[in-house]
Amino acid sequence: MANSLKQNLLALNQQSLLIEAGTGNSESISYDSAVRSDSIYWLDKKHNNAFENEFFAQIEAFIIYLNQSCYVGITGYKFHYSLYESGDFYLKYLNQFKNIPSIKYSIISYLKSNWQESDGGELLIHQLNNNQKIVPTQGKTVLFKSDELVHEVLVNQNTRMSITGWLKSD
């Protein structure tokens, strides 16, 4: 599935359908390439893309599992493709909007195969005593509480591809 999603992302990029990524939300979005420089494409079931729909089916099964086993009360989700070209990054931030407390968990599913250390683009999780780097290798998925982990995407030296999103609770 990761290979199919990666090919879909590359095709969307080839068609110039990705847009500049911003920070904030629809009520207060800003665009500052000194803070964030990747491009995105929002996933939507209305696209009727077989690969995206397969991804959504897996996310929905995961949500059922989380709700039944951890009682987290997830009621929705939102995802986008994210493409970082050489030199792109995203400075330190927290995935929690003050005016949208419904965002509970952040998920990143990496689509880049054959990642090398020289590629950069690691996810850096900021913790009090021990920062942690997570390499963006294909097939790896990272899940964390949106309001607890400050993180950033380090400067990328190659193409970095992922699906990024949030699990929400009303």
Chimera marker file (.cmm) of the C-alpha trace (Angstrom):
<marker_set name="trace">
<marker id="1" x="0.000" y="0.000" z="0.000" r="1" g="1" b="0" radius="0.5"/>
<marker id="2" x="2.853" y="2.422" z="0.815" r="1" g="1" b="0" radius="0.5"/>
<marker id="3" x="4.276" y="2.017" z="-2.693" r="1" g="1" b="0" radius="0.5"/>
<marker id="4" x="0.877" y="2.707" z="-4.265" r="1" g="1" b="0" radius="0.5"/>
<marker id="5" x="0.324" y="5.782" z="-2.093" r="1" g="1" b="0" radius="0.5"/>
<marker id="6" x="3.827" y="7.025" z="-2.913" r="1" g="1" b="0" radius="0.5"/>
<marker id="7" x="3.161" y="6.637" z="-6.651" r="1" g="1" b="0" radius="0.5"/>
<marker id="8" x="-0.151" y="8.459" z="-6.223" r="1" g="1" b="0" radius="0.5"/>
<marker id="9" x="1.578" y="11.332" z="-4.392" r="1" g="1" b="0" radius="0.5"/>
<marker id="10" x="4.235" y="11.574" z="-7.112" r="1" g="1" b="0" radius="0.5"/>
<marker id="11" x="1.524" y="11.634" z="-9.816" r="1" g="1" b="0" radius="0.5"/>
<marker id="12" x="-0.358" y="14.395" z="-7.990" r="1" g="1" b="0" radius="0.5"/>
<marker id="13" x="2.872" y="16.377" z="-7.737" r="1" g="1" b="0" radius="0.5"/>
<marker id="14" x="3.576" y="15.812" z="-11.461" r="1" g="1" b="0" radius="0.5"/>
<marker id="15" x="0.112" y="17.290" z="-12.169" r="1" g="1" b="0" radius="0.5"/>
<marker id="16" x="0.941" y="20.338" z="-9.969" r="1" g="1" b="0" radius="0.5"/>
<marker id="17" x="-1.942" y="19.544" z="-7.603" r="1" g="1" b="0" radius="0.5"/>
<marker id="18" x="0.001" y="19.997" z="-4.362" r="1" g="1" b="0" radius="0.5"/>
<marker id="19" x="-0.299" y="23.331" z="-2.572" r="1" g="1" b="0" radius="0.5"/>
<marker id="20" x="1.954" y="25.288" z="-0.248" r="1" g="1" b="0" radius="0.5"/>
<marker id="21" x="1.554" y="24.067" z="3.322" r="1" g="1" b="0" radius="0.5"/>
<marker id="22" x="0.551" y="26.595" z="5.940" r="1" g="1" b="0" radius="0.5"/>
<marker id="23" x="0.366" y="26.693" z="9.700" r="1" g="1" b="0" radius="0.5"/>
<marker id="24" x="-2.791" y="27.085" z="11.728" r="1" g="1" b="0" radius="0.5"/>
<marker id="25" x="-6.229" y="26.072" z="10.515" r="1" g="1" b="0" radius="0.5"/>
<marker id="26" x="-8.901" y="27.303" z="8.134" r="1" g="1" b="0" radius="0.5"/>
<marker id="27" x="-9.859" y="30.054" z="10.594" r="1" g="1" b="0" radius="0.5"/>
<marker id="28" x="-6.313" y="31.399" z="11.001" r="1" g="1" b="0" radius="0.5"/>
<marker id="29" x="-3.930" y="29.953" z="8.427" r="1" g="1" b="0" radius="0.5"/>
<marker id="30" x="-0.616" y="31.599" z="7.621" r="1" g="1" b="0" radius="0.5"/>
<marker id="31" x="2.053" y="30.831" z="5.071" r="1" g="1" b="0" radius="0.5"/>
<marker id="32" x="5.677" y="31.394" z="6.045" r="1" g="1" b="0" radius="0.5"/>
<marker id="33" x="8.371" y="29.410" z="4.255" r="1" g="1" b="0" radius="0.5"/>
<marker id="34" x="10.786" y="30.343" z="7.060" r="1" g="1" b="0" radius="0.5"/>
<marker id="35" x="8.651" y="28.140" z="9.360" r="1" g="1" b="0" radius="0.5"/>
<marker id="36" x="7.377" y="25.419" z="7.039" r="1" g="1" b="0" radius="0.5"/>
<marker id="37" x="8.330" y="24.707" z="3.433" r="1" g="1" b="0" radius="0.5"/>
<marker id="38" x="6.631" y="21.462" z="2.351" r="1" g="1" b="0" radius="0.5"/>
<marker id="39" x="3.732" y="20.992" z="-0.061" r="1" g="1" b="0" radius="0.5"/>
<marker id="40" x="0.514" y="19.126" z="0.697" r="1" g="1" b="0" radius="0.5"/>
<marker id="41" x="-2.574" y="17.579" z="-0.885" r="1" g="1" b="0" radius="0.5"/>
<marker id="42" x="-5.646" y="16.865" z="1.267" r="1" g="1" b="0" radius="0.5"/>
<marker id="43" x="-7.015" y="13.327" z="1.064" r="1" g="1" b="0" radius="0.5"/>
<marker id="44" x="-10.771" y="12.964" z="0.649" r="1" g="1" b="0" radius="0.5"/>
<marker id="45" x="-13.040" y="9.983" z="0.052" r="1" g="1" b="0" radius="0.5"/>
<marker id="46" x="-14.717" y="12.056" z="-2.670" r="1" g="1" b="0" radius="0.5"/>
<marker id="47" x="-11.562" y="11.603" z="-4.775" r="1" g="1" b="0" radius="0.5"/>
<marker id="48" x="-12.594" y="7.941" z="-5.026" r="1" g="1" b="0" radius="0.5"/>
<marker id="49" x="-8.935" y="6.921" z="-5.230" r="1" g="1" b="0" radius="0.5"/>
<marker id="50" x="-8.544" y="3.196" z="-4.546" r="1" g="1" b="0" radius="0.5"/>
<marker id="51" x="-5.252" y="3.619" z="-2.674" r="1" g="1" b="0" radius="0.5"/>
<marker id="52" x="-6.492" y="6.481" z="-0.505" r="1" g="1" b="0" radius="0.5"/>
<marker id="53" x="-9.698" y="4.534" z="0.228" r="1" g="1" b="0" radius="0.5"/>
<marker id="54" x="-7.626" y="1.520" z="1.296" r="1" g="1" b="0" radius="0.5"/>
<marker id="55" x="-5.659" y="3.822" z="3.610" r="1" g="1" b="0" radius="0.5"/>
<marker id="56" x="-8.918" y="5.214" z="5.038" r="1" g="1" b="0" radius="0.5"/>
<marker id="57" x="-10.217" y="1.670" z="5.626" r="1" g="1" b="0" radius="0.5"/>
<marker id="58" x="-7.101" y="0.842" z="7.639" r="1" g="1" b="0" radius="0.5"/>
<marker id="59" x="-7.381" y="4.071" z="9.628" r="1" g="1" b="0" radius="0.5"/>
<marker id="60" x="-11.042" y="3.368" z="10.368" r="1" g="1" b="0" radius="0.5"/>
<marker id="61" x="-10.181" y="-0.148" z="11.582" r="1" g="1" b="0" radius="0.5"/>
<marker id="62" x="-7.421" y="1.331" z="13.743" r="1" g="1" b="0" radius="0.5"/>
<marker id="63" x="-9.865" y="3.862" z="15.224" r="1" g="1" b="0" radius="0.5"/>
<marker id="64" x="-12.285" y="1.048" z="16.119" r="1" g="1" b="0" radius="0.5"/>
<marker id="65" x="-9.415" y="-0.809" z="17.800" r="1" g="1" b="0" radius="0.5"/>
<marker id="66" x="-8.321" y="2.304" z="19.735" r="1" g="1" b="0" radius="0.5"/>
<marker id="67" x="-11.850" y="3.116" z="20.840" r="1" g="1" b="0" radius="0.5"/>
<marker id="68" x="-12.540" y="-0.460" z="21.984" r="1" g="1" b="0" radius="0.5"/>
<marker id="69" x="-9.222" y="-1.092" z="23.701" r="1" g="1" b="0" radius="0.5"/>
<marker id="70" x="-8.202" y="2.348" z="24.986" r="1" g="1" b="0" radius="0.5"/>
<marker id="71" x="-11.569" y="4.137" z="25.231" r="1" g="1" b="0" radius="0.5"/>
<marker id="72" x="-10.215" y="7.242" z="23.474" r="1" g="1" b="0" radius="0.5"/>
<marker id="73" x="-13.497" y="8.353" z="21.856" r="1" g="1" b="0" radius="0.5"/>
<marker id="74" x="-12.126" y="9.113" z="18.379" r="1" g="1" b="0" radius="0.5"/>
<marker id="75" x="-14.944" y="10.227" z="16.075" r="1" g="1" b="0" radius="0.5"/>
<marker id="76" x="-13.152" y="11.521" z="12.984" r="1" g="1" b="0" radius="0.5"/>
<marker id="77" x="-9.928" y="12.125" z="11.133" r="1" g="1" b="0" radius="0.5"/>
<marker id="78" x="-8.255" y="14.310" z="8.534" r="1" g="1" b="0" radius="0.5"/>
<marker id="79" x="-5.158" y="13.492" z="6.417" r="1" g="1" b="0" radius="0.5"/>
<marker id="80" x="-2.964" y="14.971" z="3.722" r="1" g="1" b="0" radius="0.5"/>
<marker id="81" x="-0.013" y="13.939" z="1.637" r="1" g="1" b="0" radius="0.5"/>
<marker id="82" x="3.130" y="15.838" z="2.525" r="1" g="1" b="0" radius="0.5"/>
<marker id="83" x="6.069" y="16.277" z="0.164" r="1" g="1" b="0" radius="0.5"/>
<marker id="84" x="9.388" y="17.735" z="1.298" r="1" g="1" b="0" radius="0.5"/>
<marker id="85" x="11.917" y="18.514" z="-1.438" r="1" g="1" b="0" radius="0.5"/>
<marker id="86" x="15.620" y="19.076" z="-0.793" r="1" g="1" b="0" radius="0.5"/>
<marker id="87" x="16.053" y="21.931" z="1.684" r="1" g="1" b="0" radius="0.5"/>
<marker id="88" x="12.498" y="21.722" z="3.057" r="1" g="1" b="0" radius="0.5"/>
<marker id="89" x="11.747" y="21.586" z="6.793" r="1" g="1" b="0" radius="0.5"/>
<marker id="90" x="9.122" y="22.355" z="9.449" r="1" g="1" b="0" radius="0.5"/>
<marker id="91" x="10.300" y="24.192" z="12.571" r="1" g="1" b="0" radius="0.5"/>
<marker id="92" x="9.369" y="23.114" z="16.110" r="1" g="1" b="0" radius="0.5"/>
<marker id="93" x="5.606" y="23.062" z="16.717" r="1" g="1" b="0" radius="0.5"/>
<marker id="94" x="2.719" y="21.452" z="18.604" r="1" g="1" b="0" radius="0.5"/>
<marker id="95" x="-0.226" y="19.894" z="16.699" r="1" g="1" b="0" radius="0.5"/>
<marker id="96" x="-2.898" y="21.486" z="18.859" r="1" g="1" b="0" radius="0.5"/>
<marker id="97" x="-4.930" y="24.468" z="17.761" r="1" g="1" b="0" radius="0.5"/>
<marker id="98" x="-6.250" y="26.662" z="20.572" r="1" g="1" b="0" radius="0.5"/>
<marker id="99" x="-9.624" y="27.015" z="18.851" r="1" g="1" b="0" radius="0.5"/>
<marker id="100" x="-9.912" y="23.296" z="17.923" r="1" g="1" b="0" radius="0.5"/>
<marker id="101" x="-9.392" y="21.158" z="21.034" r="1" g="1" b="0" radius="0.5"/>
<marker id="102" x="-10.895" y="18.134" z="19.255" r="1" g="1" b="0" radius="0.5"/>
<marker id="103" x="-7.539" y="17.125" z="17.726" r="1" g="1" b="0" radius="0.5"/>
<marker id="104" x="-6.307" y="14.296" z="19.962" r="1" g="1" b="0" radius="0.5"/>
<marker id="105" x="-3.646" y="12.289" z="18.098" r="1" g="1" b="0" radius="0.5"/>
<marker id="106" x="-1.219" y="12.974" z="15.267" r="1" g="1" b="0" radius="0.5"/>
<marker id="107" x="-0.270" y="10.253" z="12.794" r="1" g="1" b="0" radius="0.5"/>
<marker id="108" x="2.509" y="10.229" z="10.225" r="1" g="1" b="0" radius="0.5"/>
<marker id="109" x="2.874" y="7.320" z="7.778" r="1" g="1" b="0" radius="0.5"/>
<marker id="110" x="6.109" y="7.482" z="5.804" r="1" g="1" b="0" radius="0.5"/>
<marker id="111" x="6.239" y="6.636" z="2.100" r="1" g="1" b="0" radius="0.5"/>
<marker id="112" x="9.947" y="7.107" z="1.251" r="1" g="1" b="0" radius="0.5"/>
<marker id="113" x="11.825" y="3.909" z="0.453" r="1" g="1" b="0" radius="0.5"/>
<marker id="114" x="15.588" y="3.550" z="0.626" r="1" g="1" b="0" radius="0.5"/>
<marker id="115" x="16.095" y="6.373" z="3.133" r="1" g="1" b="0" radius="0.5"/>
<marker id="116" x="19.748" y="7.132" z="3.899" r="1" g="1" b="0" radius="0.5"/>
<marker id="117" x="21.092" y="9.069" z="6.901" r="1" g="1" b="0" radius="0.5"/>
<marker id="118" x="22.397" y="11.744" z="4.513" r="1" g="1" b="0" radius="0.5"/>
<marker id="119" x="18.778" y="12.317" z="3.326" r="1" g="1" b="0" radius="0.5"/>
<marker id="120" x="17.857" y="14.077" z="6.593" r="1" g="1" b="0" radius="0.5"/>
<marker id="121" x="14.207" y="14.935" z="7.110" r="1" g="1" b="0" radius="0.5"/>
<marker id="122" x="13.950" y="13.090" z="10.427" r="1" g="1" b="0" radius="0.5"/>
<marker id="123" x="11.095" y="13.796" z="12.802" r="1" g="1" b="0" radius="0.5"/>
<marker id="124" x="12.651" y="15.263" z="15.956" r="1" g="1" b="0" radius="0.5"/>
<marker id="125" x="10.544" y="14.784" z="19.083" r="1" g="1" b="0" radius="0.5"/>
<marker id="126" x="11.461" y="17.319" z="21.773" r="1" g="1" b="0" radius="0.5"/>
<marker id="127" x="11.397" y="15.907" z="25.288" r="1" g="1" b="0" radius="0.5"/>
<marker id="128" x="12.703" y="17.383" z="28.544" r="1" g="1" b="0" radius="0.5"/>
<marker id="129" x="15.751" y="15.164" z="28.935" r="1" g="1" b="0" radius="0.5"/>
<marker id="130" x="15.967" y="13.168" z="25.740" r="1" g="1" b="0" radius="0.5"/>
<marker id="131" x="15.125" y="14.361" z="22.236" r="1" g="1" b="0" radius="0.5"/>
<marker id="132" x="14.344" y="11.513" z="19.877" r="1" g="1" b="0" radius="0.5"/>
<marker id="133" x="14.928" y="11.338" z="16.116" r="1" g="1" b="0" radius="0.5"/>
<marker id="134" x="12.635" y="9.158" z="14.040" r="1" g="1" b="0" radius="0.5"/>
<marker id="135" x="13.827" y="8.284" z="10.553" r="1" g="1" b="0" radius="0.5"/>
<marker id="136" x="11.182" y="8.655" z="7.818" r="1" g="1" b="0" radius="0.5"/>
<marker id="137" x="11.371" y="5.181" z="6.288" r="1" g="1" b="0" radius="0.5"/>
<marker id="138" x="8.615" y="3.667" z="4.182" r="1" g="1" b="0" radius="0.5"/>
<marker id="139" x="6.134" y="1.575" z="6.128" r="1" g="1" b="0" radius="0.5"/>
<marker id="140" x="6.820" y="3.275" z="9.461" r="1" g="1" b="0" radius="0.5"/>
<marker id="141" x="3.881" y="4.980" z="11.156" r="1" g="1" b="0" radius="0.5"/>
<marker id="142" x="4.210" y="7.284" z="14.145" r="1" g="1" b="0" radius="0.5"/>
<marker id="143" x="1.305" y="8.045" z="16.504" r="1" g="1" b="0" radius="0.5"/>
<marker id="144" x="1.432" y="10.536" z="19.376" r="1" g="1" b="0" radius="0.5"/>
<marker id="145" x="-0.806" y="12.787" z="21.463" r="1" g="1" b="0" radius="0.5"/>
<marker id="146" x="-1.145" y="16.067" z="19.609" r="1" g="1" b="0" radius="0.5"/>
<marker id="147" x="-1.209" y="18.296" z="22.672" r="1" g="1" b="0" radius="0.5"/>
<marker id="148" x="1.845" y="16.756" z="24.374" r="1" g="1" b="0" radius="0.5"/>
<marker id="149" x="4.754" y="16.343" z="21.956" r="1" g="1" b="0" radius="0.5"/>
<marker id="150" x="6.557" y="19.311" z="20.489" r="1" g="1" b="0" radius="0.5"/>
<marker id="151" x="8.254" y="18.169" z="17.301" r="1" g="1" b="0" radius="0.5"/>
<marker id="152" x="9.829" y="19.317" z="14.062" r="1" g="1" b="0" radius="0.5"/>
<marker id="153" x="10.920" y="18.007" z="10.681" r="1" g="1" b="0" radius="0.5"/>
<marker id="154" x="14.650" y="18.486" z="10.236" r="1" g="1" b="0" radius="0.5"/>
<marker id="155" x="16.030" y="19.871" z="6.988" r="1" g="1" b="0" radius="0.5"/>
<marker id="156" x="15.583" y="17.365" z="4.220" r="1" g="1" b="0" radius="0.5"/>
<marker id="157" x="18.330" y="16.698" z="1.652" r="1" g="1" b="0" radius="0.5"/>
<marker id="158" x="16.276" y="14.434" z="-0.601" r="1" g="1" b="0" radius="0.5"/>
<marker id="159" x="12.587" y="13.830" z="-1.313" r="1" g="1" b="0" radius="0.5"/>
<marker id="160" x="10.595" y="12.999" z="1.839" r="1" g="1" b="0" radius="0.5"/>
<marker id="161" x="7.023" y="11.726" z="1.442" r="1" g="1" b="0" radius="0.5"/>
<marker id="162" x="4.342" y="10.930" z="3.991" r="1" g="1" b="0" radius="0.5"/>
<marker id="163" x="0.687" y="10.950" z="4.839" r="1" g="1" b="0" radius="0.5"/>
<marker id="164" x="0.114" y="13.109" z="7.882" r="1" g="1" b="0" radius="0.5"/>
<marker id="165" x="-3.062" y="13.662" z="9.835" r="1" g="1" b="0" radius="0.5"/>
<marker id="166" x="-5.029" y="13.829" z="13.021" r="1" g="1" b="0" radius="0.5"/>
<marker id="167" x="-7.521" y="11.702" z="14.890" r="1" g="1" b="0" radius="0.5"/>
<marker id="168" x="-10.270" y="13.859" z="16.360" r="1" g="1" b="0" radius="0.5"/>
<marker id="169" x="-12.870" y="13.604" z="19.082" r="1" g="1" b="0" radius="0.5"/>
<marker id="170" x="-15.969" y="15.813" z="19.284" r="1" g="1" b="0" radius="0.5"/>
<link id1="1" id2="2" r="1" g="1" b="0" radius="0.2"/>
<link id1="2" id2="3" r="1" g="1" b="0" radius="0.2"/>
<link id1="3" id2="4" r="1" g="1" b="0" radius="0.2"/>
<link id1="4" id2="5" r="1" g="1" b="0" radius="0.2"/>
<link id1="5" id2="6" r="1" g="1" b="0" radius="0.2"/>
<link id1="6" id2="7" r="1" g="1" b="0" radius="0.2"/>
<link id1="7" id2="8" r="1" g="1" b="0" radius="0.2"/>
<link id1="8" id2="9" r="1" g="1" b="0" radius="0.2"/>
<link id1="9" id2="10" r="1" g="1" b="0" radius="0.2"/>
<link id1="10" id2="11" r="1" g="1" b="0" radius="0.2"/>
<link id1="11" id2="12" r="1" g="1" b="0" radius="0.2"/>
<link id1="12" id2="13" r="1" g="1" b="0" radius="0.2"/>
<link id1="13" id2="14" r="1" g="1" b="0" radius="0.2"/>
<link id1="14" id2="15" r="1" g="1" b="0" radius="0.2"/>
<link id1="15" id2="16" r="1" g="1" b="0" radius="0.2"/>
<link id1="16" id2="17" r="1" g="1" b="0" radius="0.2"/>
<link id1="17" id2="18" r="1" g="1" b="0" radius="0.2"/>
<link id1="18" id2="19" r="1" g="1" b="0" radius="0.2"/>
<link id1="19" id2="20" r="1" g="1" b="0" radius="0.2"/>
<link id1="20" id2="21" r="1" g="1" b="0" radius="0.2"/>
<link id1="21" id2="22" r="1" g="1" b="0" radius="0.2"/>
<link id1="22" id2="23" r="1" g="1" b="0" radius="0.2"/>
<link id1="23" id2="24" r="1" g="1" b="0" radius="0.2"/>
<link id1="24" id2="25" r="1" g="1" b="0" radius="0.2"/>
<link id1="25" id2="26" r="1" g="1" b="0" radius="0.2"/>
<link id1="26" id2="27" r="1" g="1" b="0" radius="0.2"/>
<link id1="27" id2="28" r="1" g="1" b="0" radius="0.2"/>
<link id1="28" id2="29" r="1" g="1" b="0" radius="0.2"/>
<link id1="29" id2="30" r="1" g="1" b="0" radius="0.2"/>
<link id1="30" id2="31" r="1" g="1" b="0" radius="0.2"/>
<link id1="31" id2="32" r="1" g="1" b="0" radius="0.2"/>
<link id1="32" id2="33" r="1" g="1" b="0" radius="0.2"/>
<link id1="33" id2="34" r="1" g="1" b="0" radius="0.2"/>
<link id1="34" id2="35" r="1" g="1" b="0" radius="0.2"/>
<link id1="35" id2="36" r="1" g="1" b="0" radius="0.2"/>
<link id1="36" id2="37" r="1" g="1" b="0" radius="0.2"/>
<link id1="37" id2="38" r="1" g="1" b="0" radius="0.2"/>
<link id1="38" id2="39" r="1" g="1" b="0" radius="0.2"/>
<link id1="39" id2="40" r="1" g="1" b="0" radius="0.2"/>
<link id1="40" id2="41" r="1" g="1" b="0" radius="0.2"/>
<link id1="41" id2="42" r="1" g="1" b="0" radius="0.2"/>
<link id1="42" id2="43" r="1" g="1" b="0" radius="0.2"/>
<link id1="43" id2="44" r="1" g="1" b="0" radius="0.2"/>
<link id1="44" id2="45" r="1" g="1" b="0" radius="0.2"/>
<link id1="45" id2="46" r="1" g="1" b="0" radius="0.2"/>
<link id1="46" id2="47" r="1" g="1" b="0" radius="0.2"/>
<link id1="47" id2="48" r="1" g="1" b="0" radius="0.2"/>
<link id1="48" id2="49" r="1" g="1" b="0" radius="0.2"/>
<link id1="49" id2="50" r="1" g="1" b="0" radius="0.2"/>
<link id1="50" id2="51" r="1" g="1" b="0" radius="0.2"/>
<link id1="51" id2="52" r="1" g="1" b="0" radius="0.2"/>
<link id1="52" id2="53" r="1" g="1" b="0" radius="0.2"/>
<link id1="53" id2="54" r="1" g="1" b="0" radius="0.2"/>
<link id1="54" id2="55" r="1" g="1" b="0" radius="0.2"/>
<link id1="55" id2="56" r="1" g="1" b="0" radius="0.2"/>
<link id1="56" id2="57" r="1" g="1" b="0" radius="0.2"/>
<link id1="57" id2="58" r="1" g="1" b="0" radius="0.2"/>
<link id1="58" id2="59" r="1" g="1" b="0" radius="0.2"/>
<link id1="59" id2="60" r="1" g="1" b="0" radius="0.2"/>
<link id1="60" id2="61" r="1" g="1" b="0" radius="0.2"/>
<link id1="61" id2="62" r="1" g="1" b="0" radius="0.2"/>
<link id1="62" id2="63" r="1" g="1" b="0" radius="0.2"/>
<link id1="63" id2="64" r="1" g="1" b="0" radius="0.2"/>
<link id1="64" id2="65" r="1" g="1" b="0" radius="0.2"/>
<link id1="65" id2="66" r="1" g="1" b="0" radius="0.2"/>
<link id1="66" id2="67" r="1" g="1" b="0" radius="0.2"/>
<link id1="67" id2="68" r="1" g="1" b="0" radius="0.2"/>
<link id1="68" id2="69" r="1" g="1" b="0" radius="0.2"/>
<link id1="69" id2="70" r="1" g="1" b="0" radius="0.2"/>
<link id1="70" id2="71" r="1" g="1" b="0" radius="0.2"/>
<link id1="71" id2="72" r="1" g="1" b="0" radius="0.2"/>
<link id1="72" id2="73" r="1" g="1" b="0" radius="0.2"/>
<link id1="73" id2="74" r="1" g="1" b="0" radius="0.2"/>
<link id1="74" id2="75" r="1" g="1" b="0" radius="0.2"/>
<link id1="75" id2="76" r="1" g="1" b="0" radius="0.2"/>
<link id1="76" id2="77" r="1" g="1" b="0" radius="0.2"/>
<link id1="77" id2="78" r="1" g="1" b="0" radius="0.2"/>
<link id1="78" id2="79" r="1" g="1" b="0" radius="0.2"/>
<link id1="79" id2="80" r="1" g="1" b="0" radius="0.2"/>
<link id1="80" id2="81" r="1" g="1" b="0" radius="0.2"/>
<link id1="81" id2="82" r="1" g="1" b="0" radius="0.2"/>
<link id1="82" id2="83" r="1" g="1" b="0" radius="0.2"/>
<link id1="83" id2="84" r="1" g="1" b="0" radius="0.2"/>
<link id1="84" id2="85" r="1" g="1" b="0" radius="0.2"/>
<link id1="85" id2="86" r="1" g="1" b="0" radius="0.2"/>
<link id1="86" id2="87" r="1" g="1" b="0" radius="0.2"/>
<link id1="87" id2="88" r="1" g="1" b="0" radius="0.2"/>
<link id1="88" id2="89" r="1" g="1" b="0" radius="0.2"/>
<link id1="89" id2="90" r="1" g="1" b="0" radius="0.2"/>
<link id1="90" id2="91" r="1" g="1" b="0" radius="0.2"/>
<link id1="91" id2="92" r="1" g="1" b="0" radius="0.2"/>
<link id1="92" id2="93" r="1" g="1" b="0" radius="0.2"/>
<link id1="93" id2="94" r="1" g="1" b="0" radius="0.2"/>
<link id1="94" id2="95" r="1" g="1" b="0" radius="0.2"/>
<link id1="95" id2="96" r="1" g="1" b="0" radius="0.2"/>
<link id1="96" id2="97" r="1" g="1" b="0" radius="0.2"/>
<link id1="97" id2="98" r="1" g="1" b="0" radius="0.2"/>
<link id1="98" id2="99" r="1" g="1" b="0" radius="0.2"/>
<link id1="99" id2="100" r="1" g="1" b="0" radius="0.2"/>
<link id1="100" id2="101" r="1" g="1" b="0" radius="0.2"/>
<link id1="101" id2="102" r="1" g="1" b="0" radius="0.2"/>
<link id1="102" id2="103" r="1" g="1" b="0" radius="0.2"/>
<link id1="103" id2="104" r="1" g="1" b="0" radius="0.2"/>
<link id1="104" id2="105" r="1" g="1" b="0" radius="0.2"/>
<link id1="105" id2="106" r="1" g="1" b="0" radius="0.2"/>
<link id1="106" id2="107" r="1" g="1" b="0" radius="0.2"/>
<link id1="107" id2="108" r="1" g="1" b="0" radius="0.2"/>
<link id1="108" id2="109" r="1" g="1" b="0" radius="0.2"/>
<link id1="109" id2="110" r="1" g="1" b="0" radius="0.2"/>
<link id1="110" id2="111" r="1" g="1" b="0" radius="0.2"/>
<link id1="111" id2="112" r="1" g="1" b="0" radius="0.2"/>
<link id1="112" id2="113" r="1" g="1" b="0" radius="0.2"/>
<link id1="113" id2="114" r="1" g="1" b="0" radius="0.2"/>
<link id1="114" id2="115" r="1" g="1" b="0" radius="0.2"/>
<link id1="115" id2="116" r="1" g="1" b="0" radius="0.2"/>
<link id1="116" id2="117" r="1" g="1" b="0" radius="0.2"/>
<link id1="117" id2="118" r="1" g="1" b="0" radius="0.2"/>
<link id1="118" id2="119" r="1" g="1" b="0" radius="0.2"/>
<link id1="119" id2="120" r="1" g="1" b="0" radius="0.2"/>
<link id1="120" id2="121" r="1" g="1" b="0" radius="0.2"/>
<link id1="121" id2="122" r="1" g="1" b="0" radius="0.2"/>
<link id1="122" id2="123" r="1" g="1" b="0" radius="0.2"/>
<link id1="123" id2="124" r="1" g="1" b="0" radius="0.2"/>
<link id1="124" id2="125" r="1" g="1" b="0" radius="0.2"/>
<link id1="125" id2="126" r="1" g="1" b="0" radius="0.2"/>
<link id1="126" id2="127" r="1" g="1" b="0" radius="0.2"/>
<link id1="127" id2="128" r="1" g="1" b="0" radius="0.2"/>
<link id1="128" id2="129" r="1" g="1" b="0" radius="0.2"/>
<link id1="129" id2="130" r="1" g="1" b="0" radius="0.2"/>
<link id1="130" id2="131" r="1" g="1" b="0" radius="0.2"/>
<link id1="131" id2="132" r="1" g="1" b="0" radius="0.2"/>
<link id1="132" id2="133" r="1" g="1" b="0" radius="0.2"/>
<link id1="133" id2="134" r="1" g="1" b="0" radius="0.2"/>
<link id1="134" id2="135" r="1" g="1" b="0" radius="0.2"/>
<link id1="135" id2="136" r="1" g="1" b="0" radius="0.2"/>
<link id1="136" id2="137" r="1" g="1" b="0" radius="0.2"/>
<link id1="137" id2="138" r="1" g="1" b="0" radius="0.2"/>
<link id1="138" id2="139" r="1" g="1" b="0" radius="0.2"/>
<link id1="139" id2="140" r="1" g="1" b="0" radius="0.2"/>
<link id1="140" id2="141" r="1" g="1" b="0" radius="0.2"/>
<link id1="141" id2="142" r="1" g="1" b="0" radius="0.2"/>
<link id1="142" id2="143" r="1" g="1" b="0" radius="0.2"/>
<link id1="143" id2="144" r="1" g="1" b="0" radius="0.2"/>
<link id1="144" id2="145" r="1" g="1" b="0" radius="0.2"/>
<link id1="145" id2="146" r="1" g="1" b="0" radius="0.2"/>
<link id1="146" id2="147" r="1" g="1" b="0" radius="0.2"/>
<link id1="147" id2="148" r="1" g="1" b="0" radius="0.2"/>
<link id1="148" id2="149" r="1" g="1" b="0" radius="0.2"/>
<link id1="149" id2="150" r="1" g="1" b="0" radius="0.2"/>
<link id1="150" id2="151" r="1" g="1" b="0" radius="0.2"/>
<link id1="151" id2="152" r="1" g="1" b="0" radius="0.2"/>
<link id1="152" id2="153" r="1" g="1" b="0" radius="0.2"/>
<link id1="153" id2="154" r="1" g="1" b="0" radius="0.2"/>
<link id1="154" id2="155" r="1" g="1" b="0" radius="0.2"/>
<link id1="155" id2="156" r="1" g="1" b="0" radius="0.2"/>
<link id1="156" id2="157" r="1" g="1" b="0" radius="0.2"/>
<link id1="157" id2="158" r="1" g="1" b="0" radius="0.2"/>
<link id1="158" id2="159" r="1" g="1" b="0" radius="0.2"/>
<link id1="159" id2="160" r="1" g="1" b="0" radius="0.2"/>
<link id1="160" id2="161" r="1" g="1" b="0" radius="0.2"/>
<link id1="161" id2="162" r="1" g="1" b="0" radius="0.2"/>
<link id1="162" id2="163" r="1" g="1" b="0" radius="0.2"/>
<link id1="163" id2="164" r="1" g="1" b="0" radius="0.2"/>
<link id1="164" id2="165" r="1" g="1" b="0" radius="0.2"/>
<link id1="165" id2="166" r="1" g="1" b="0" radius="0.2"/>
<link id1="166" id2="167" r="1" g="1" b="0" radius="0.2"/>
<link id1="167" id2="168" r="1" g="1" b="0" radius="0.2"/>
<link id1="168" id2="169" r="1" g="1" b="0" radius="0.2"/>
<link id1="169" id2="170" r="1" g="1" b="0" radius="0.2"/>
</marker_set>
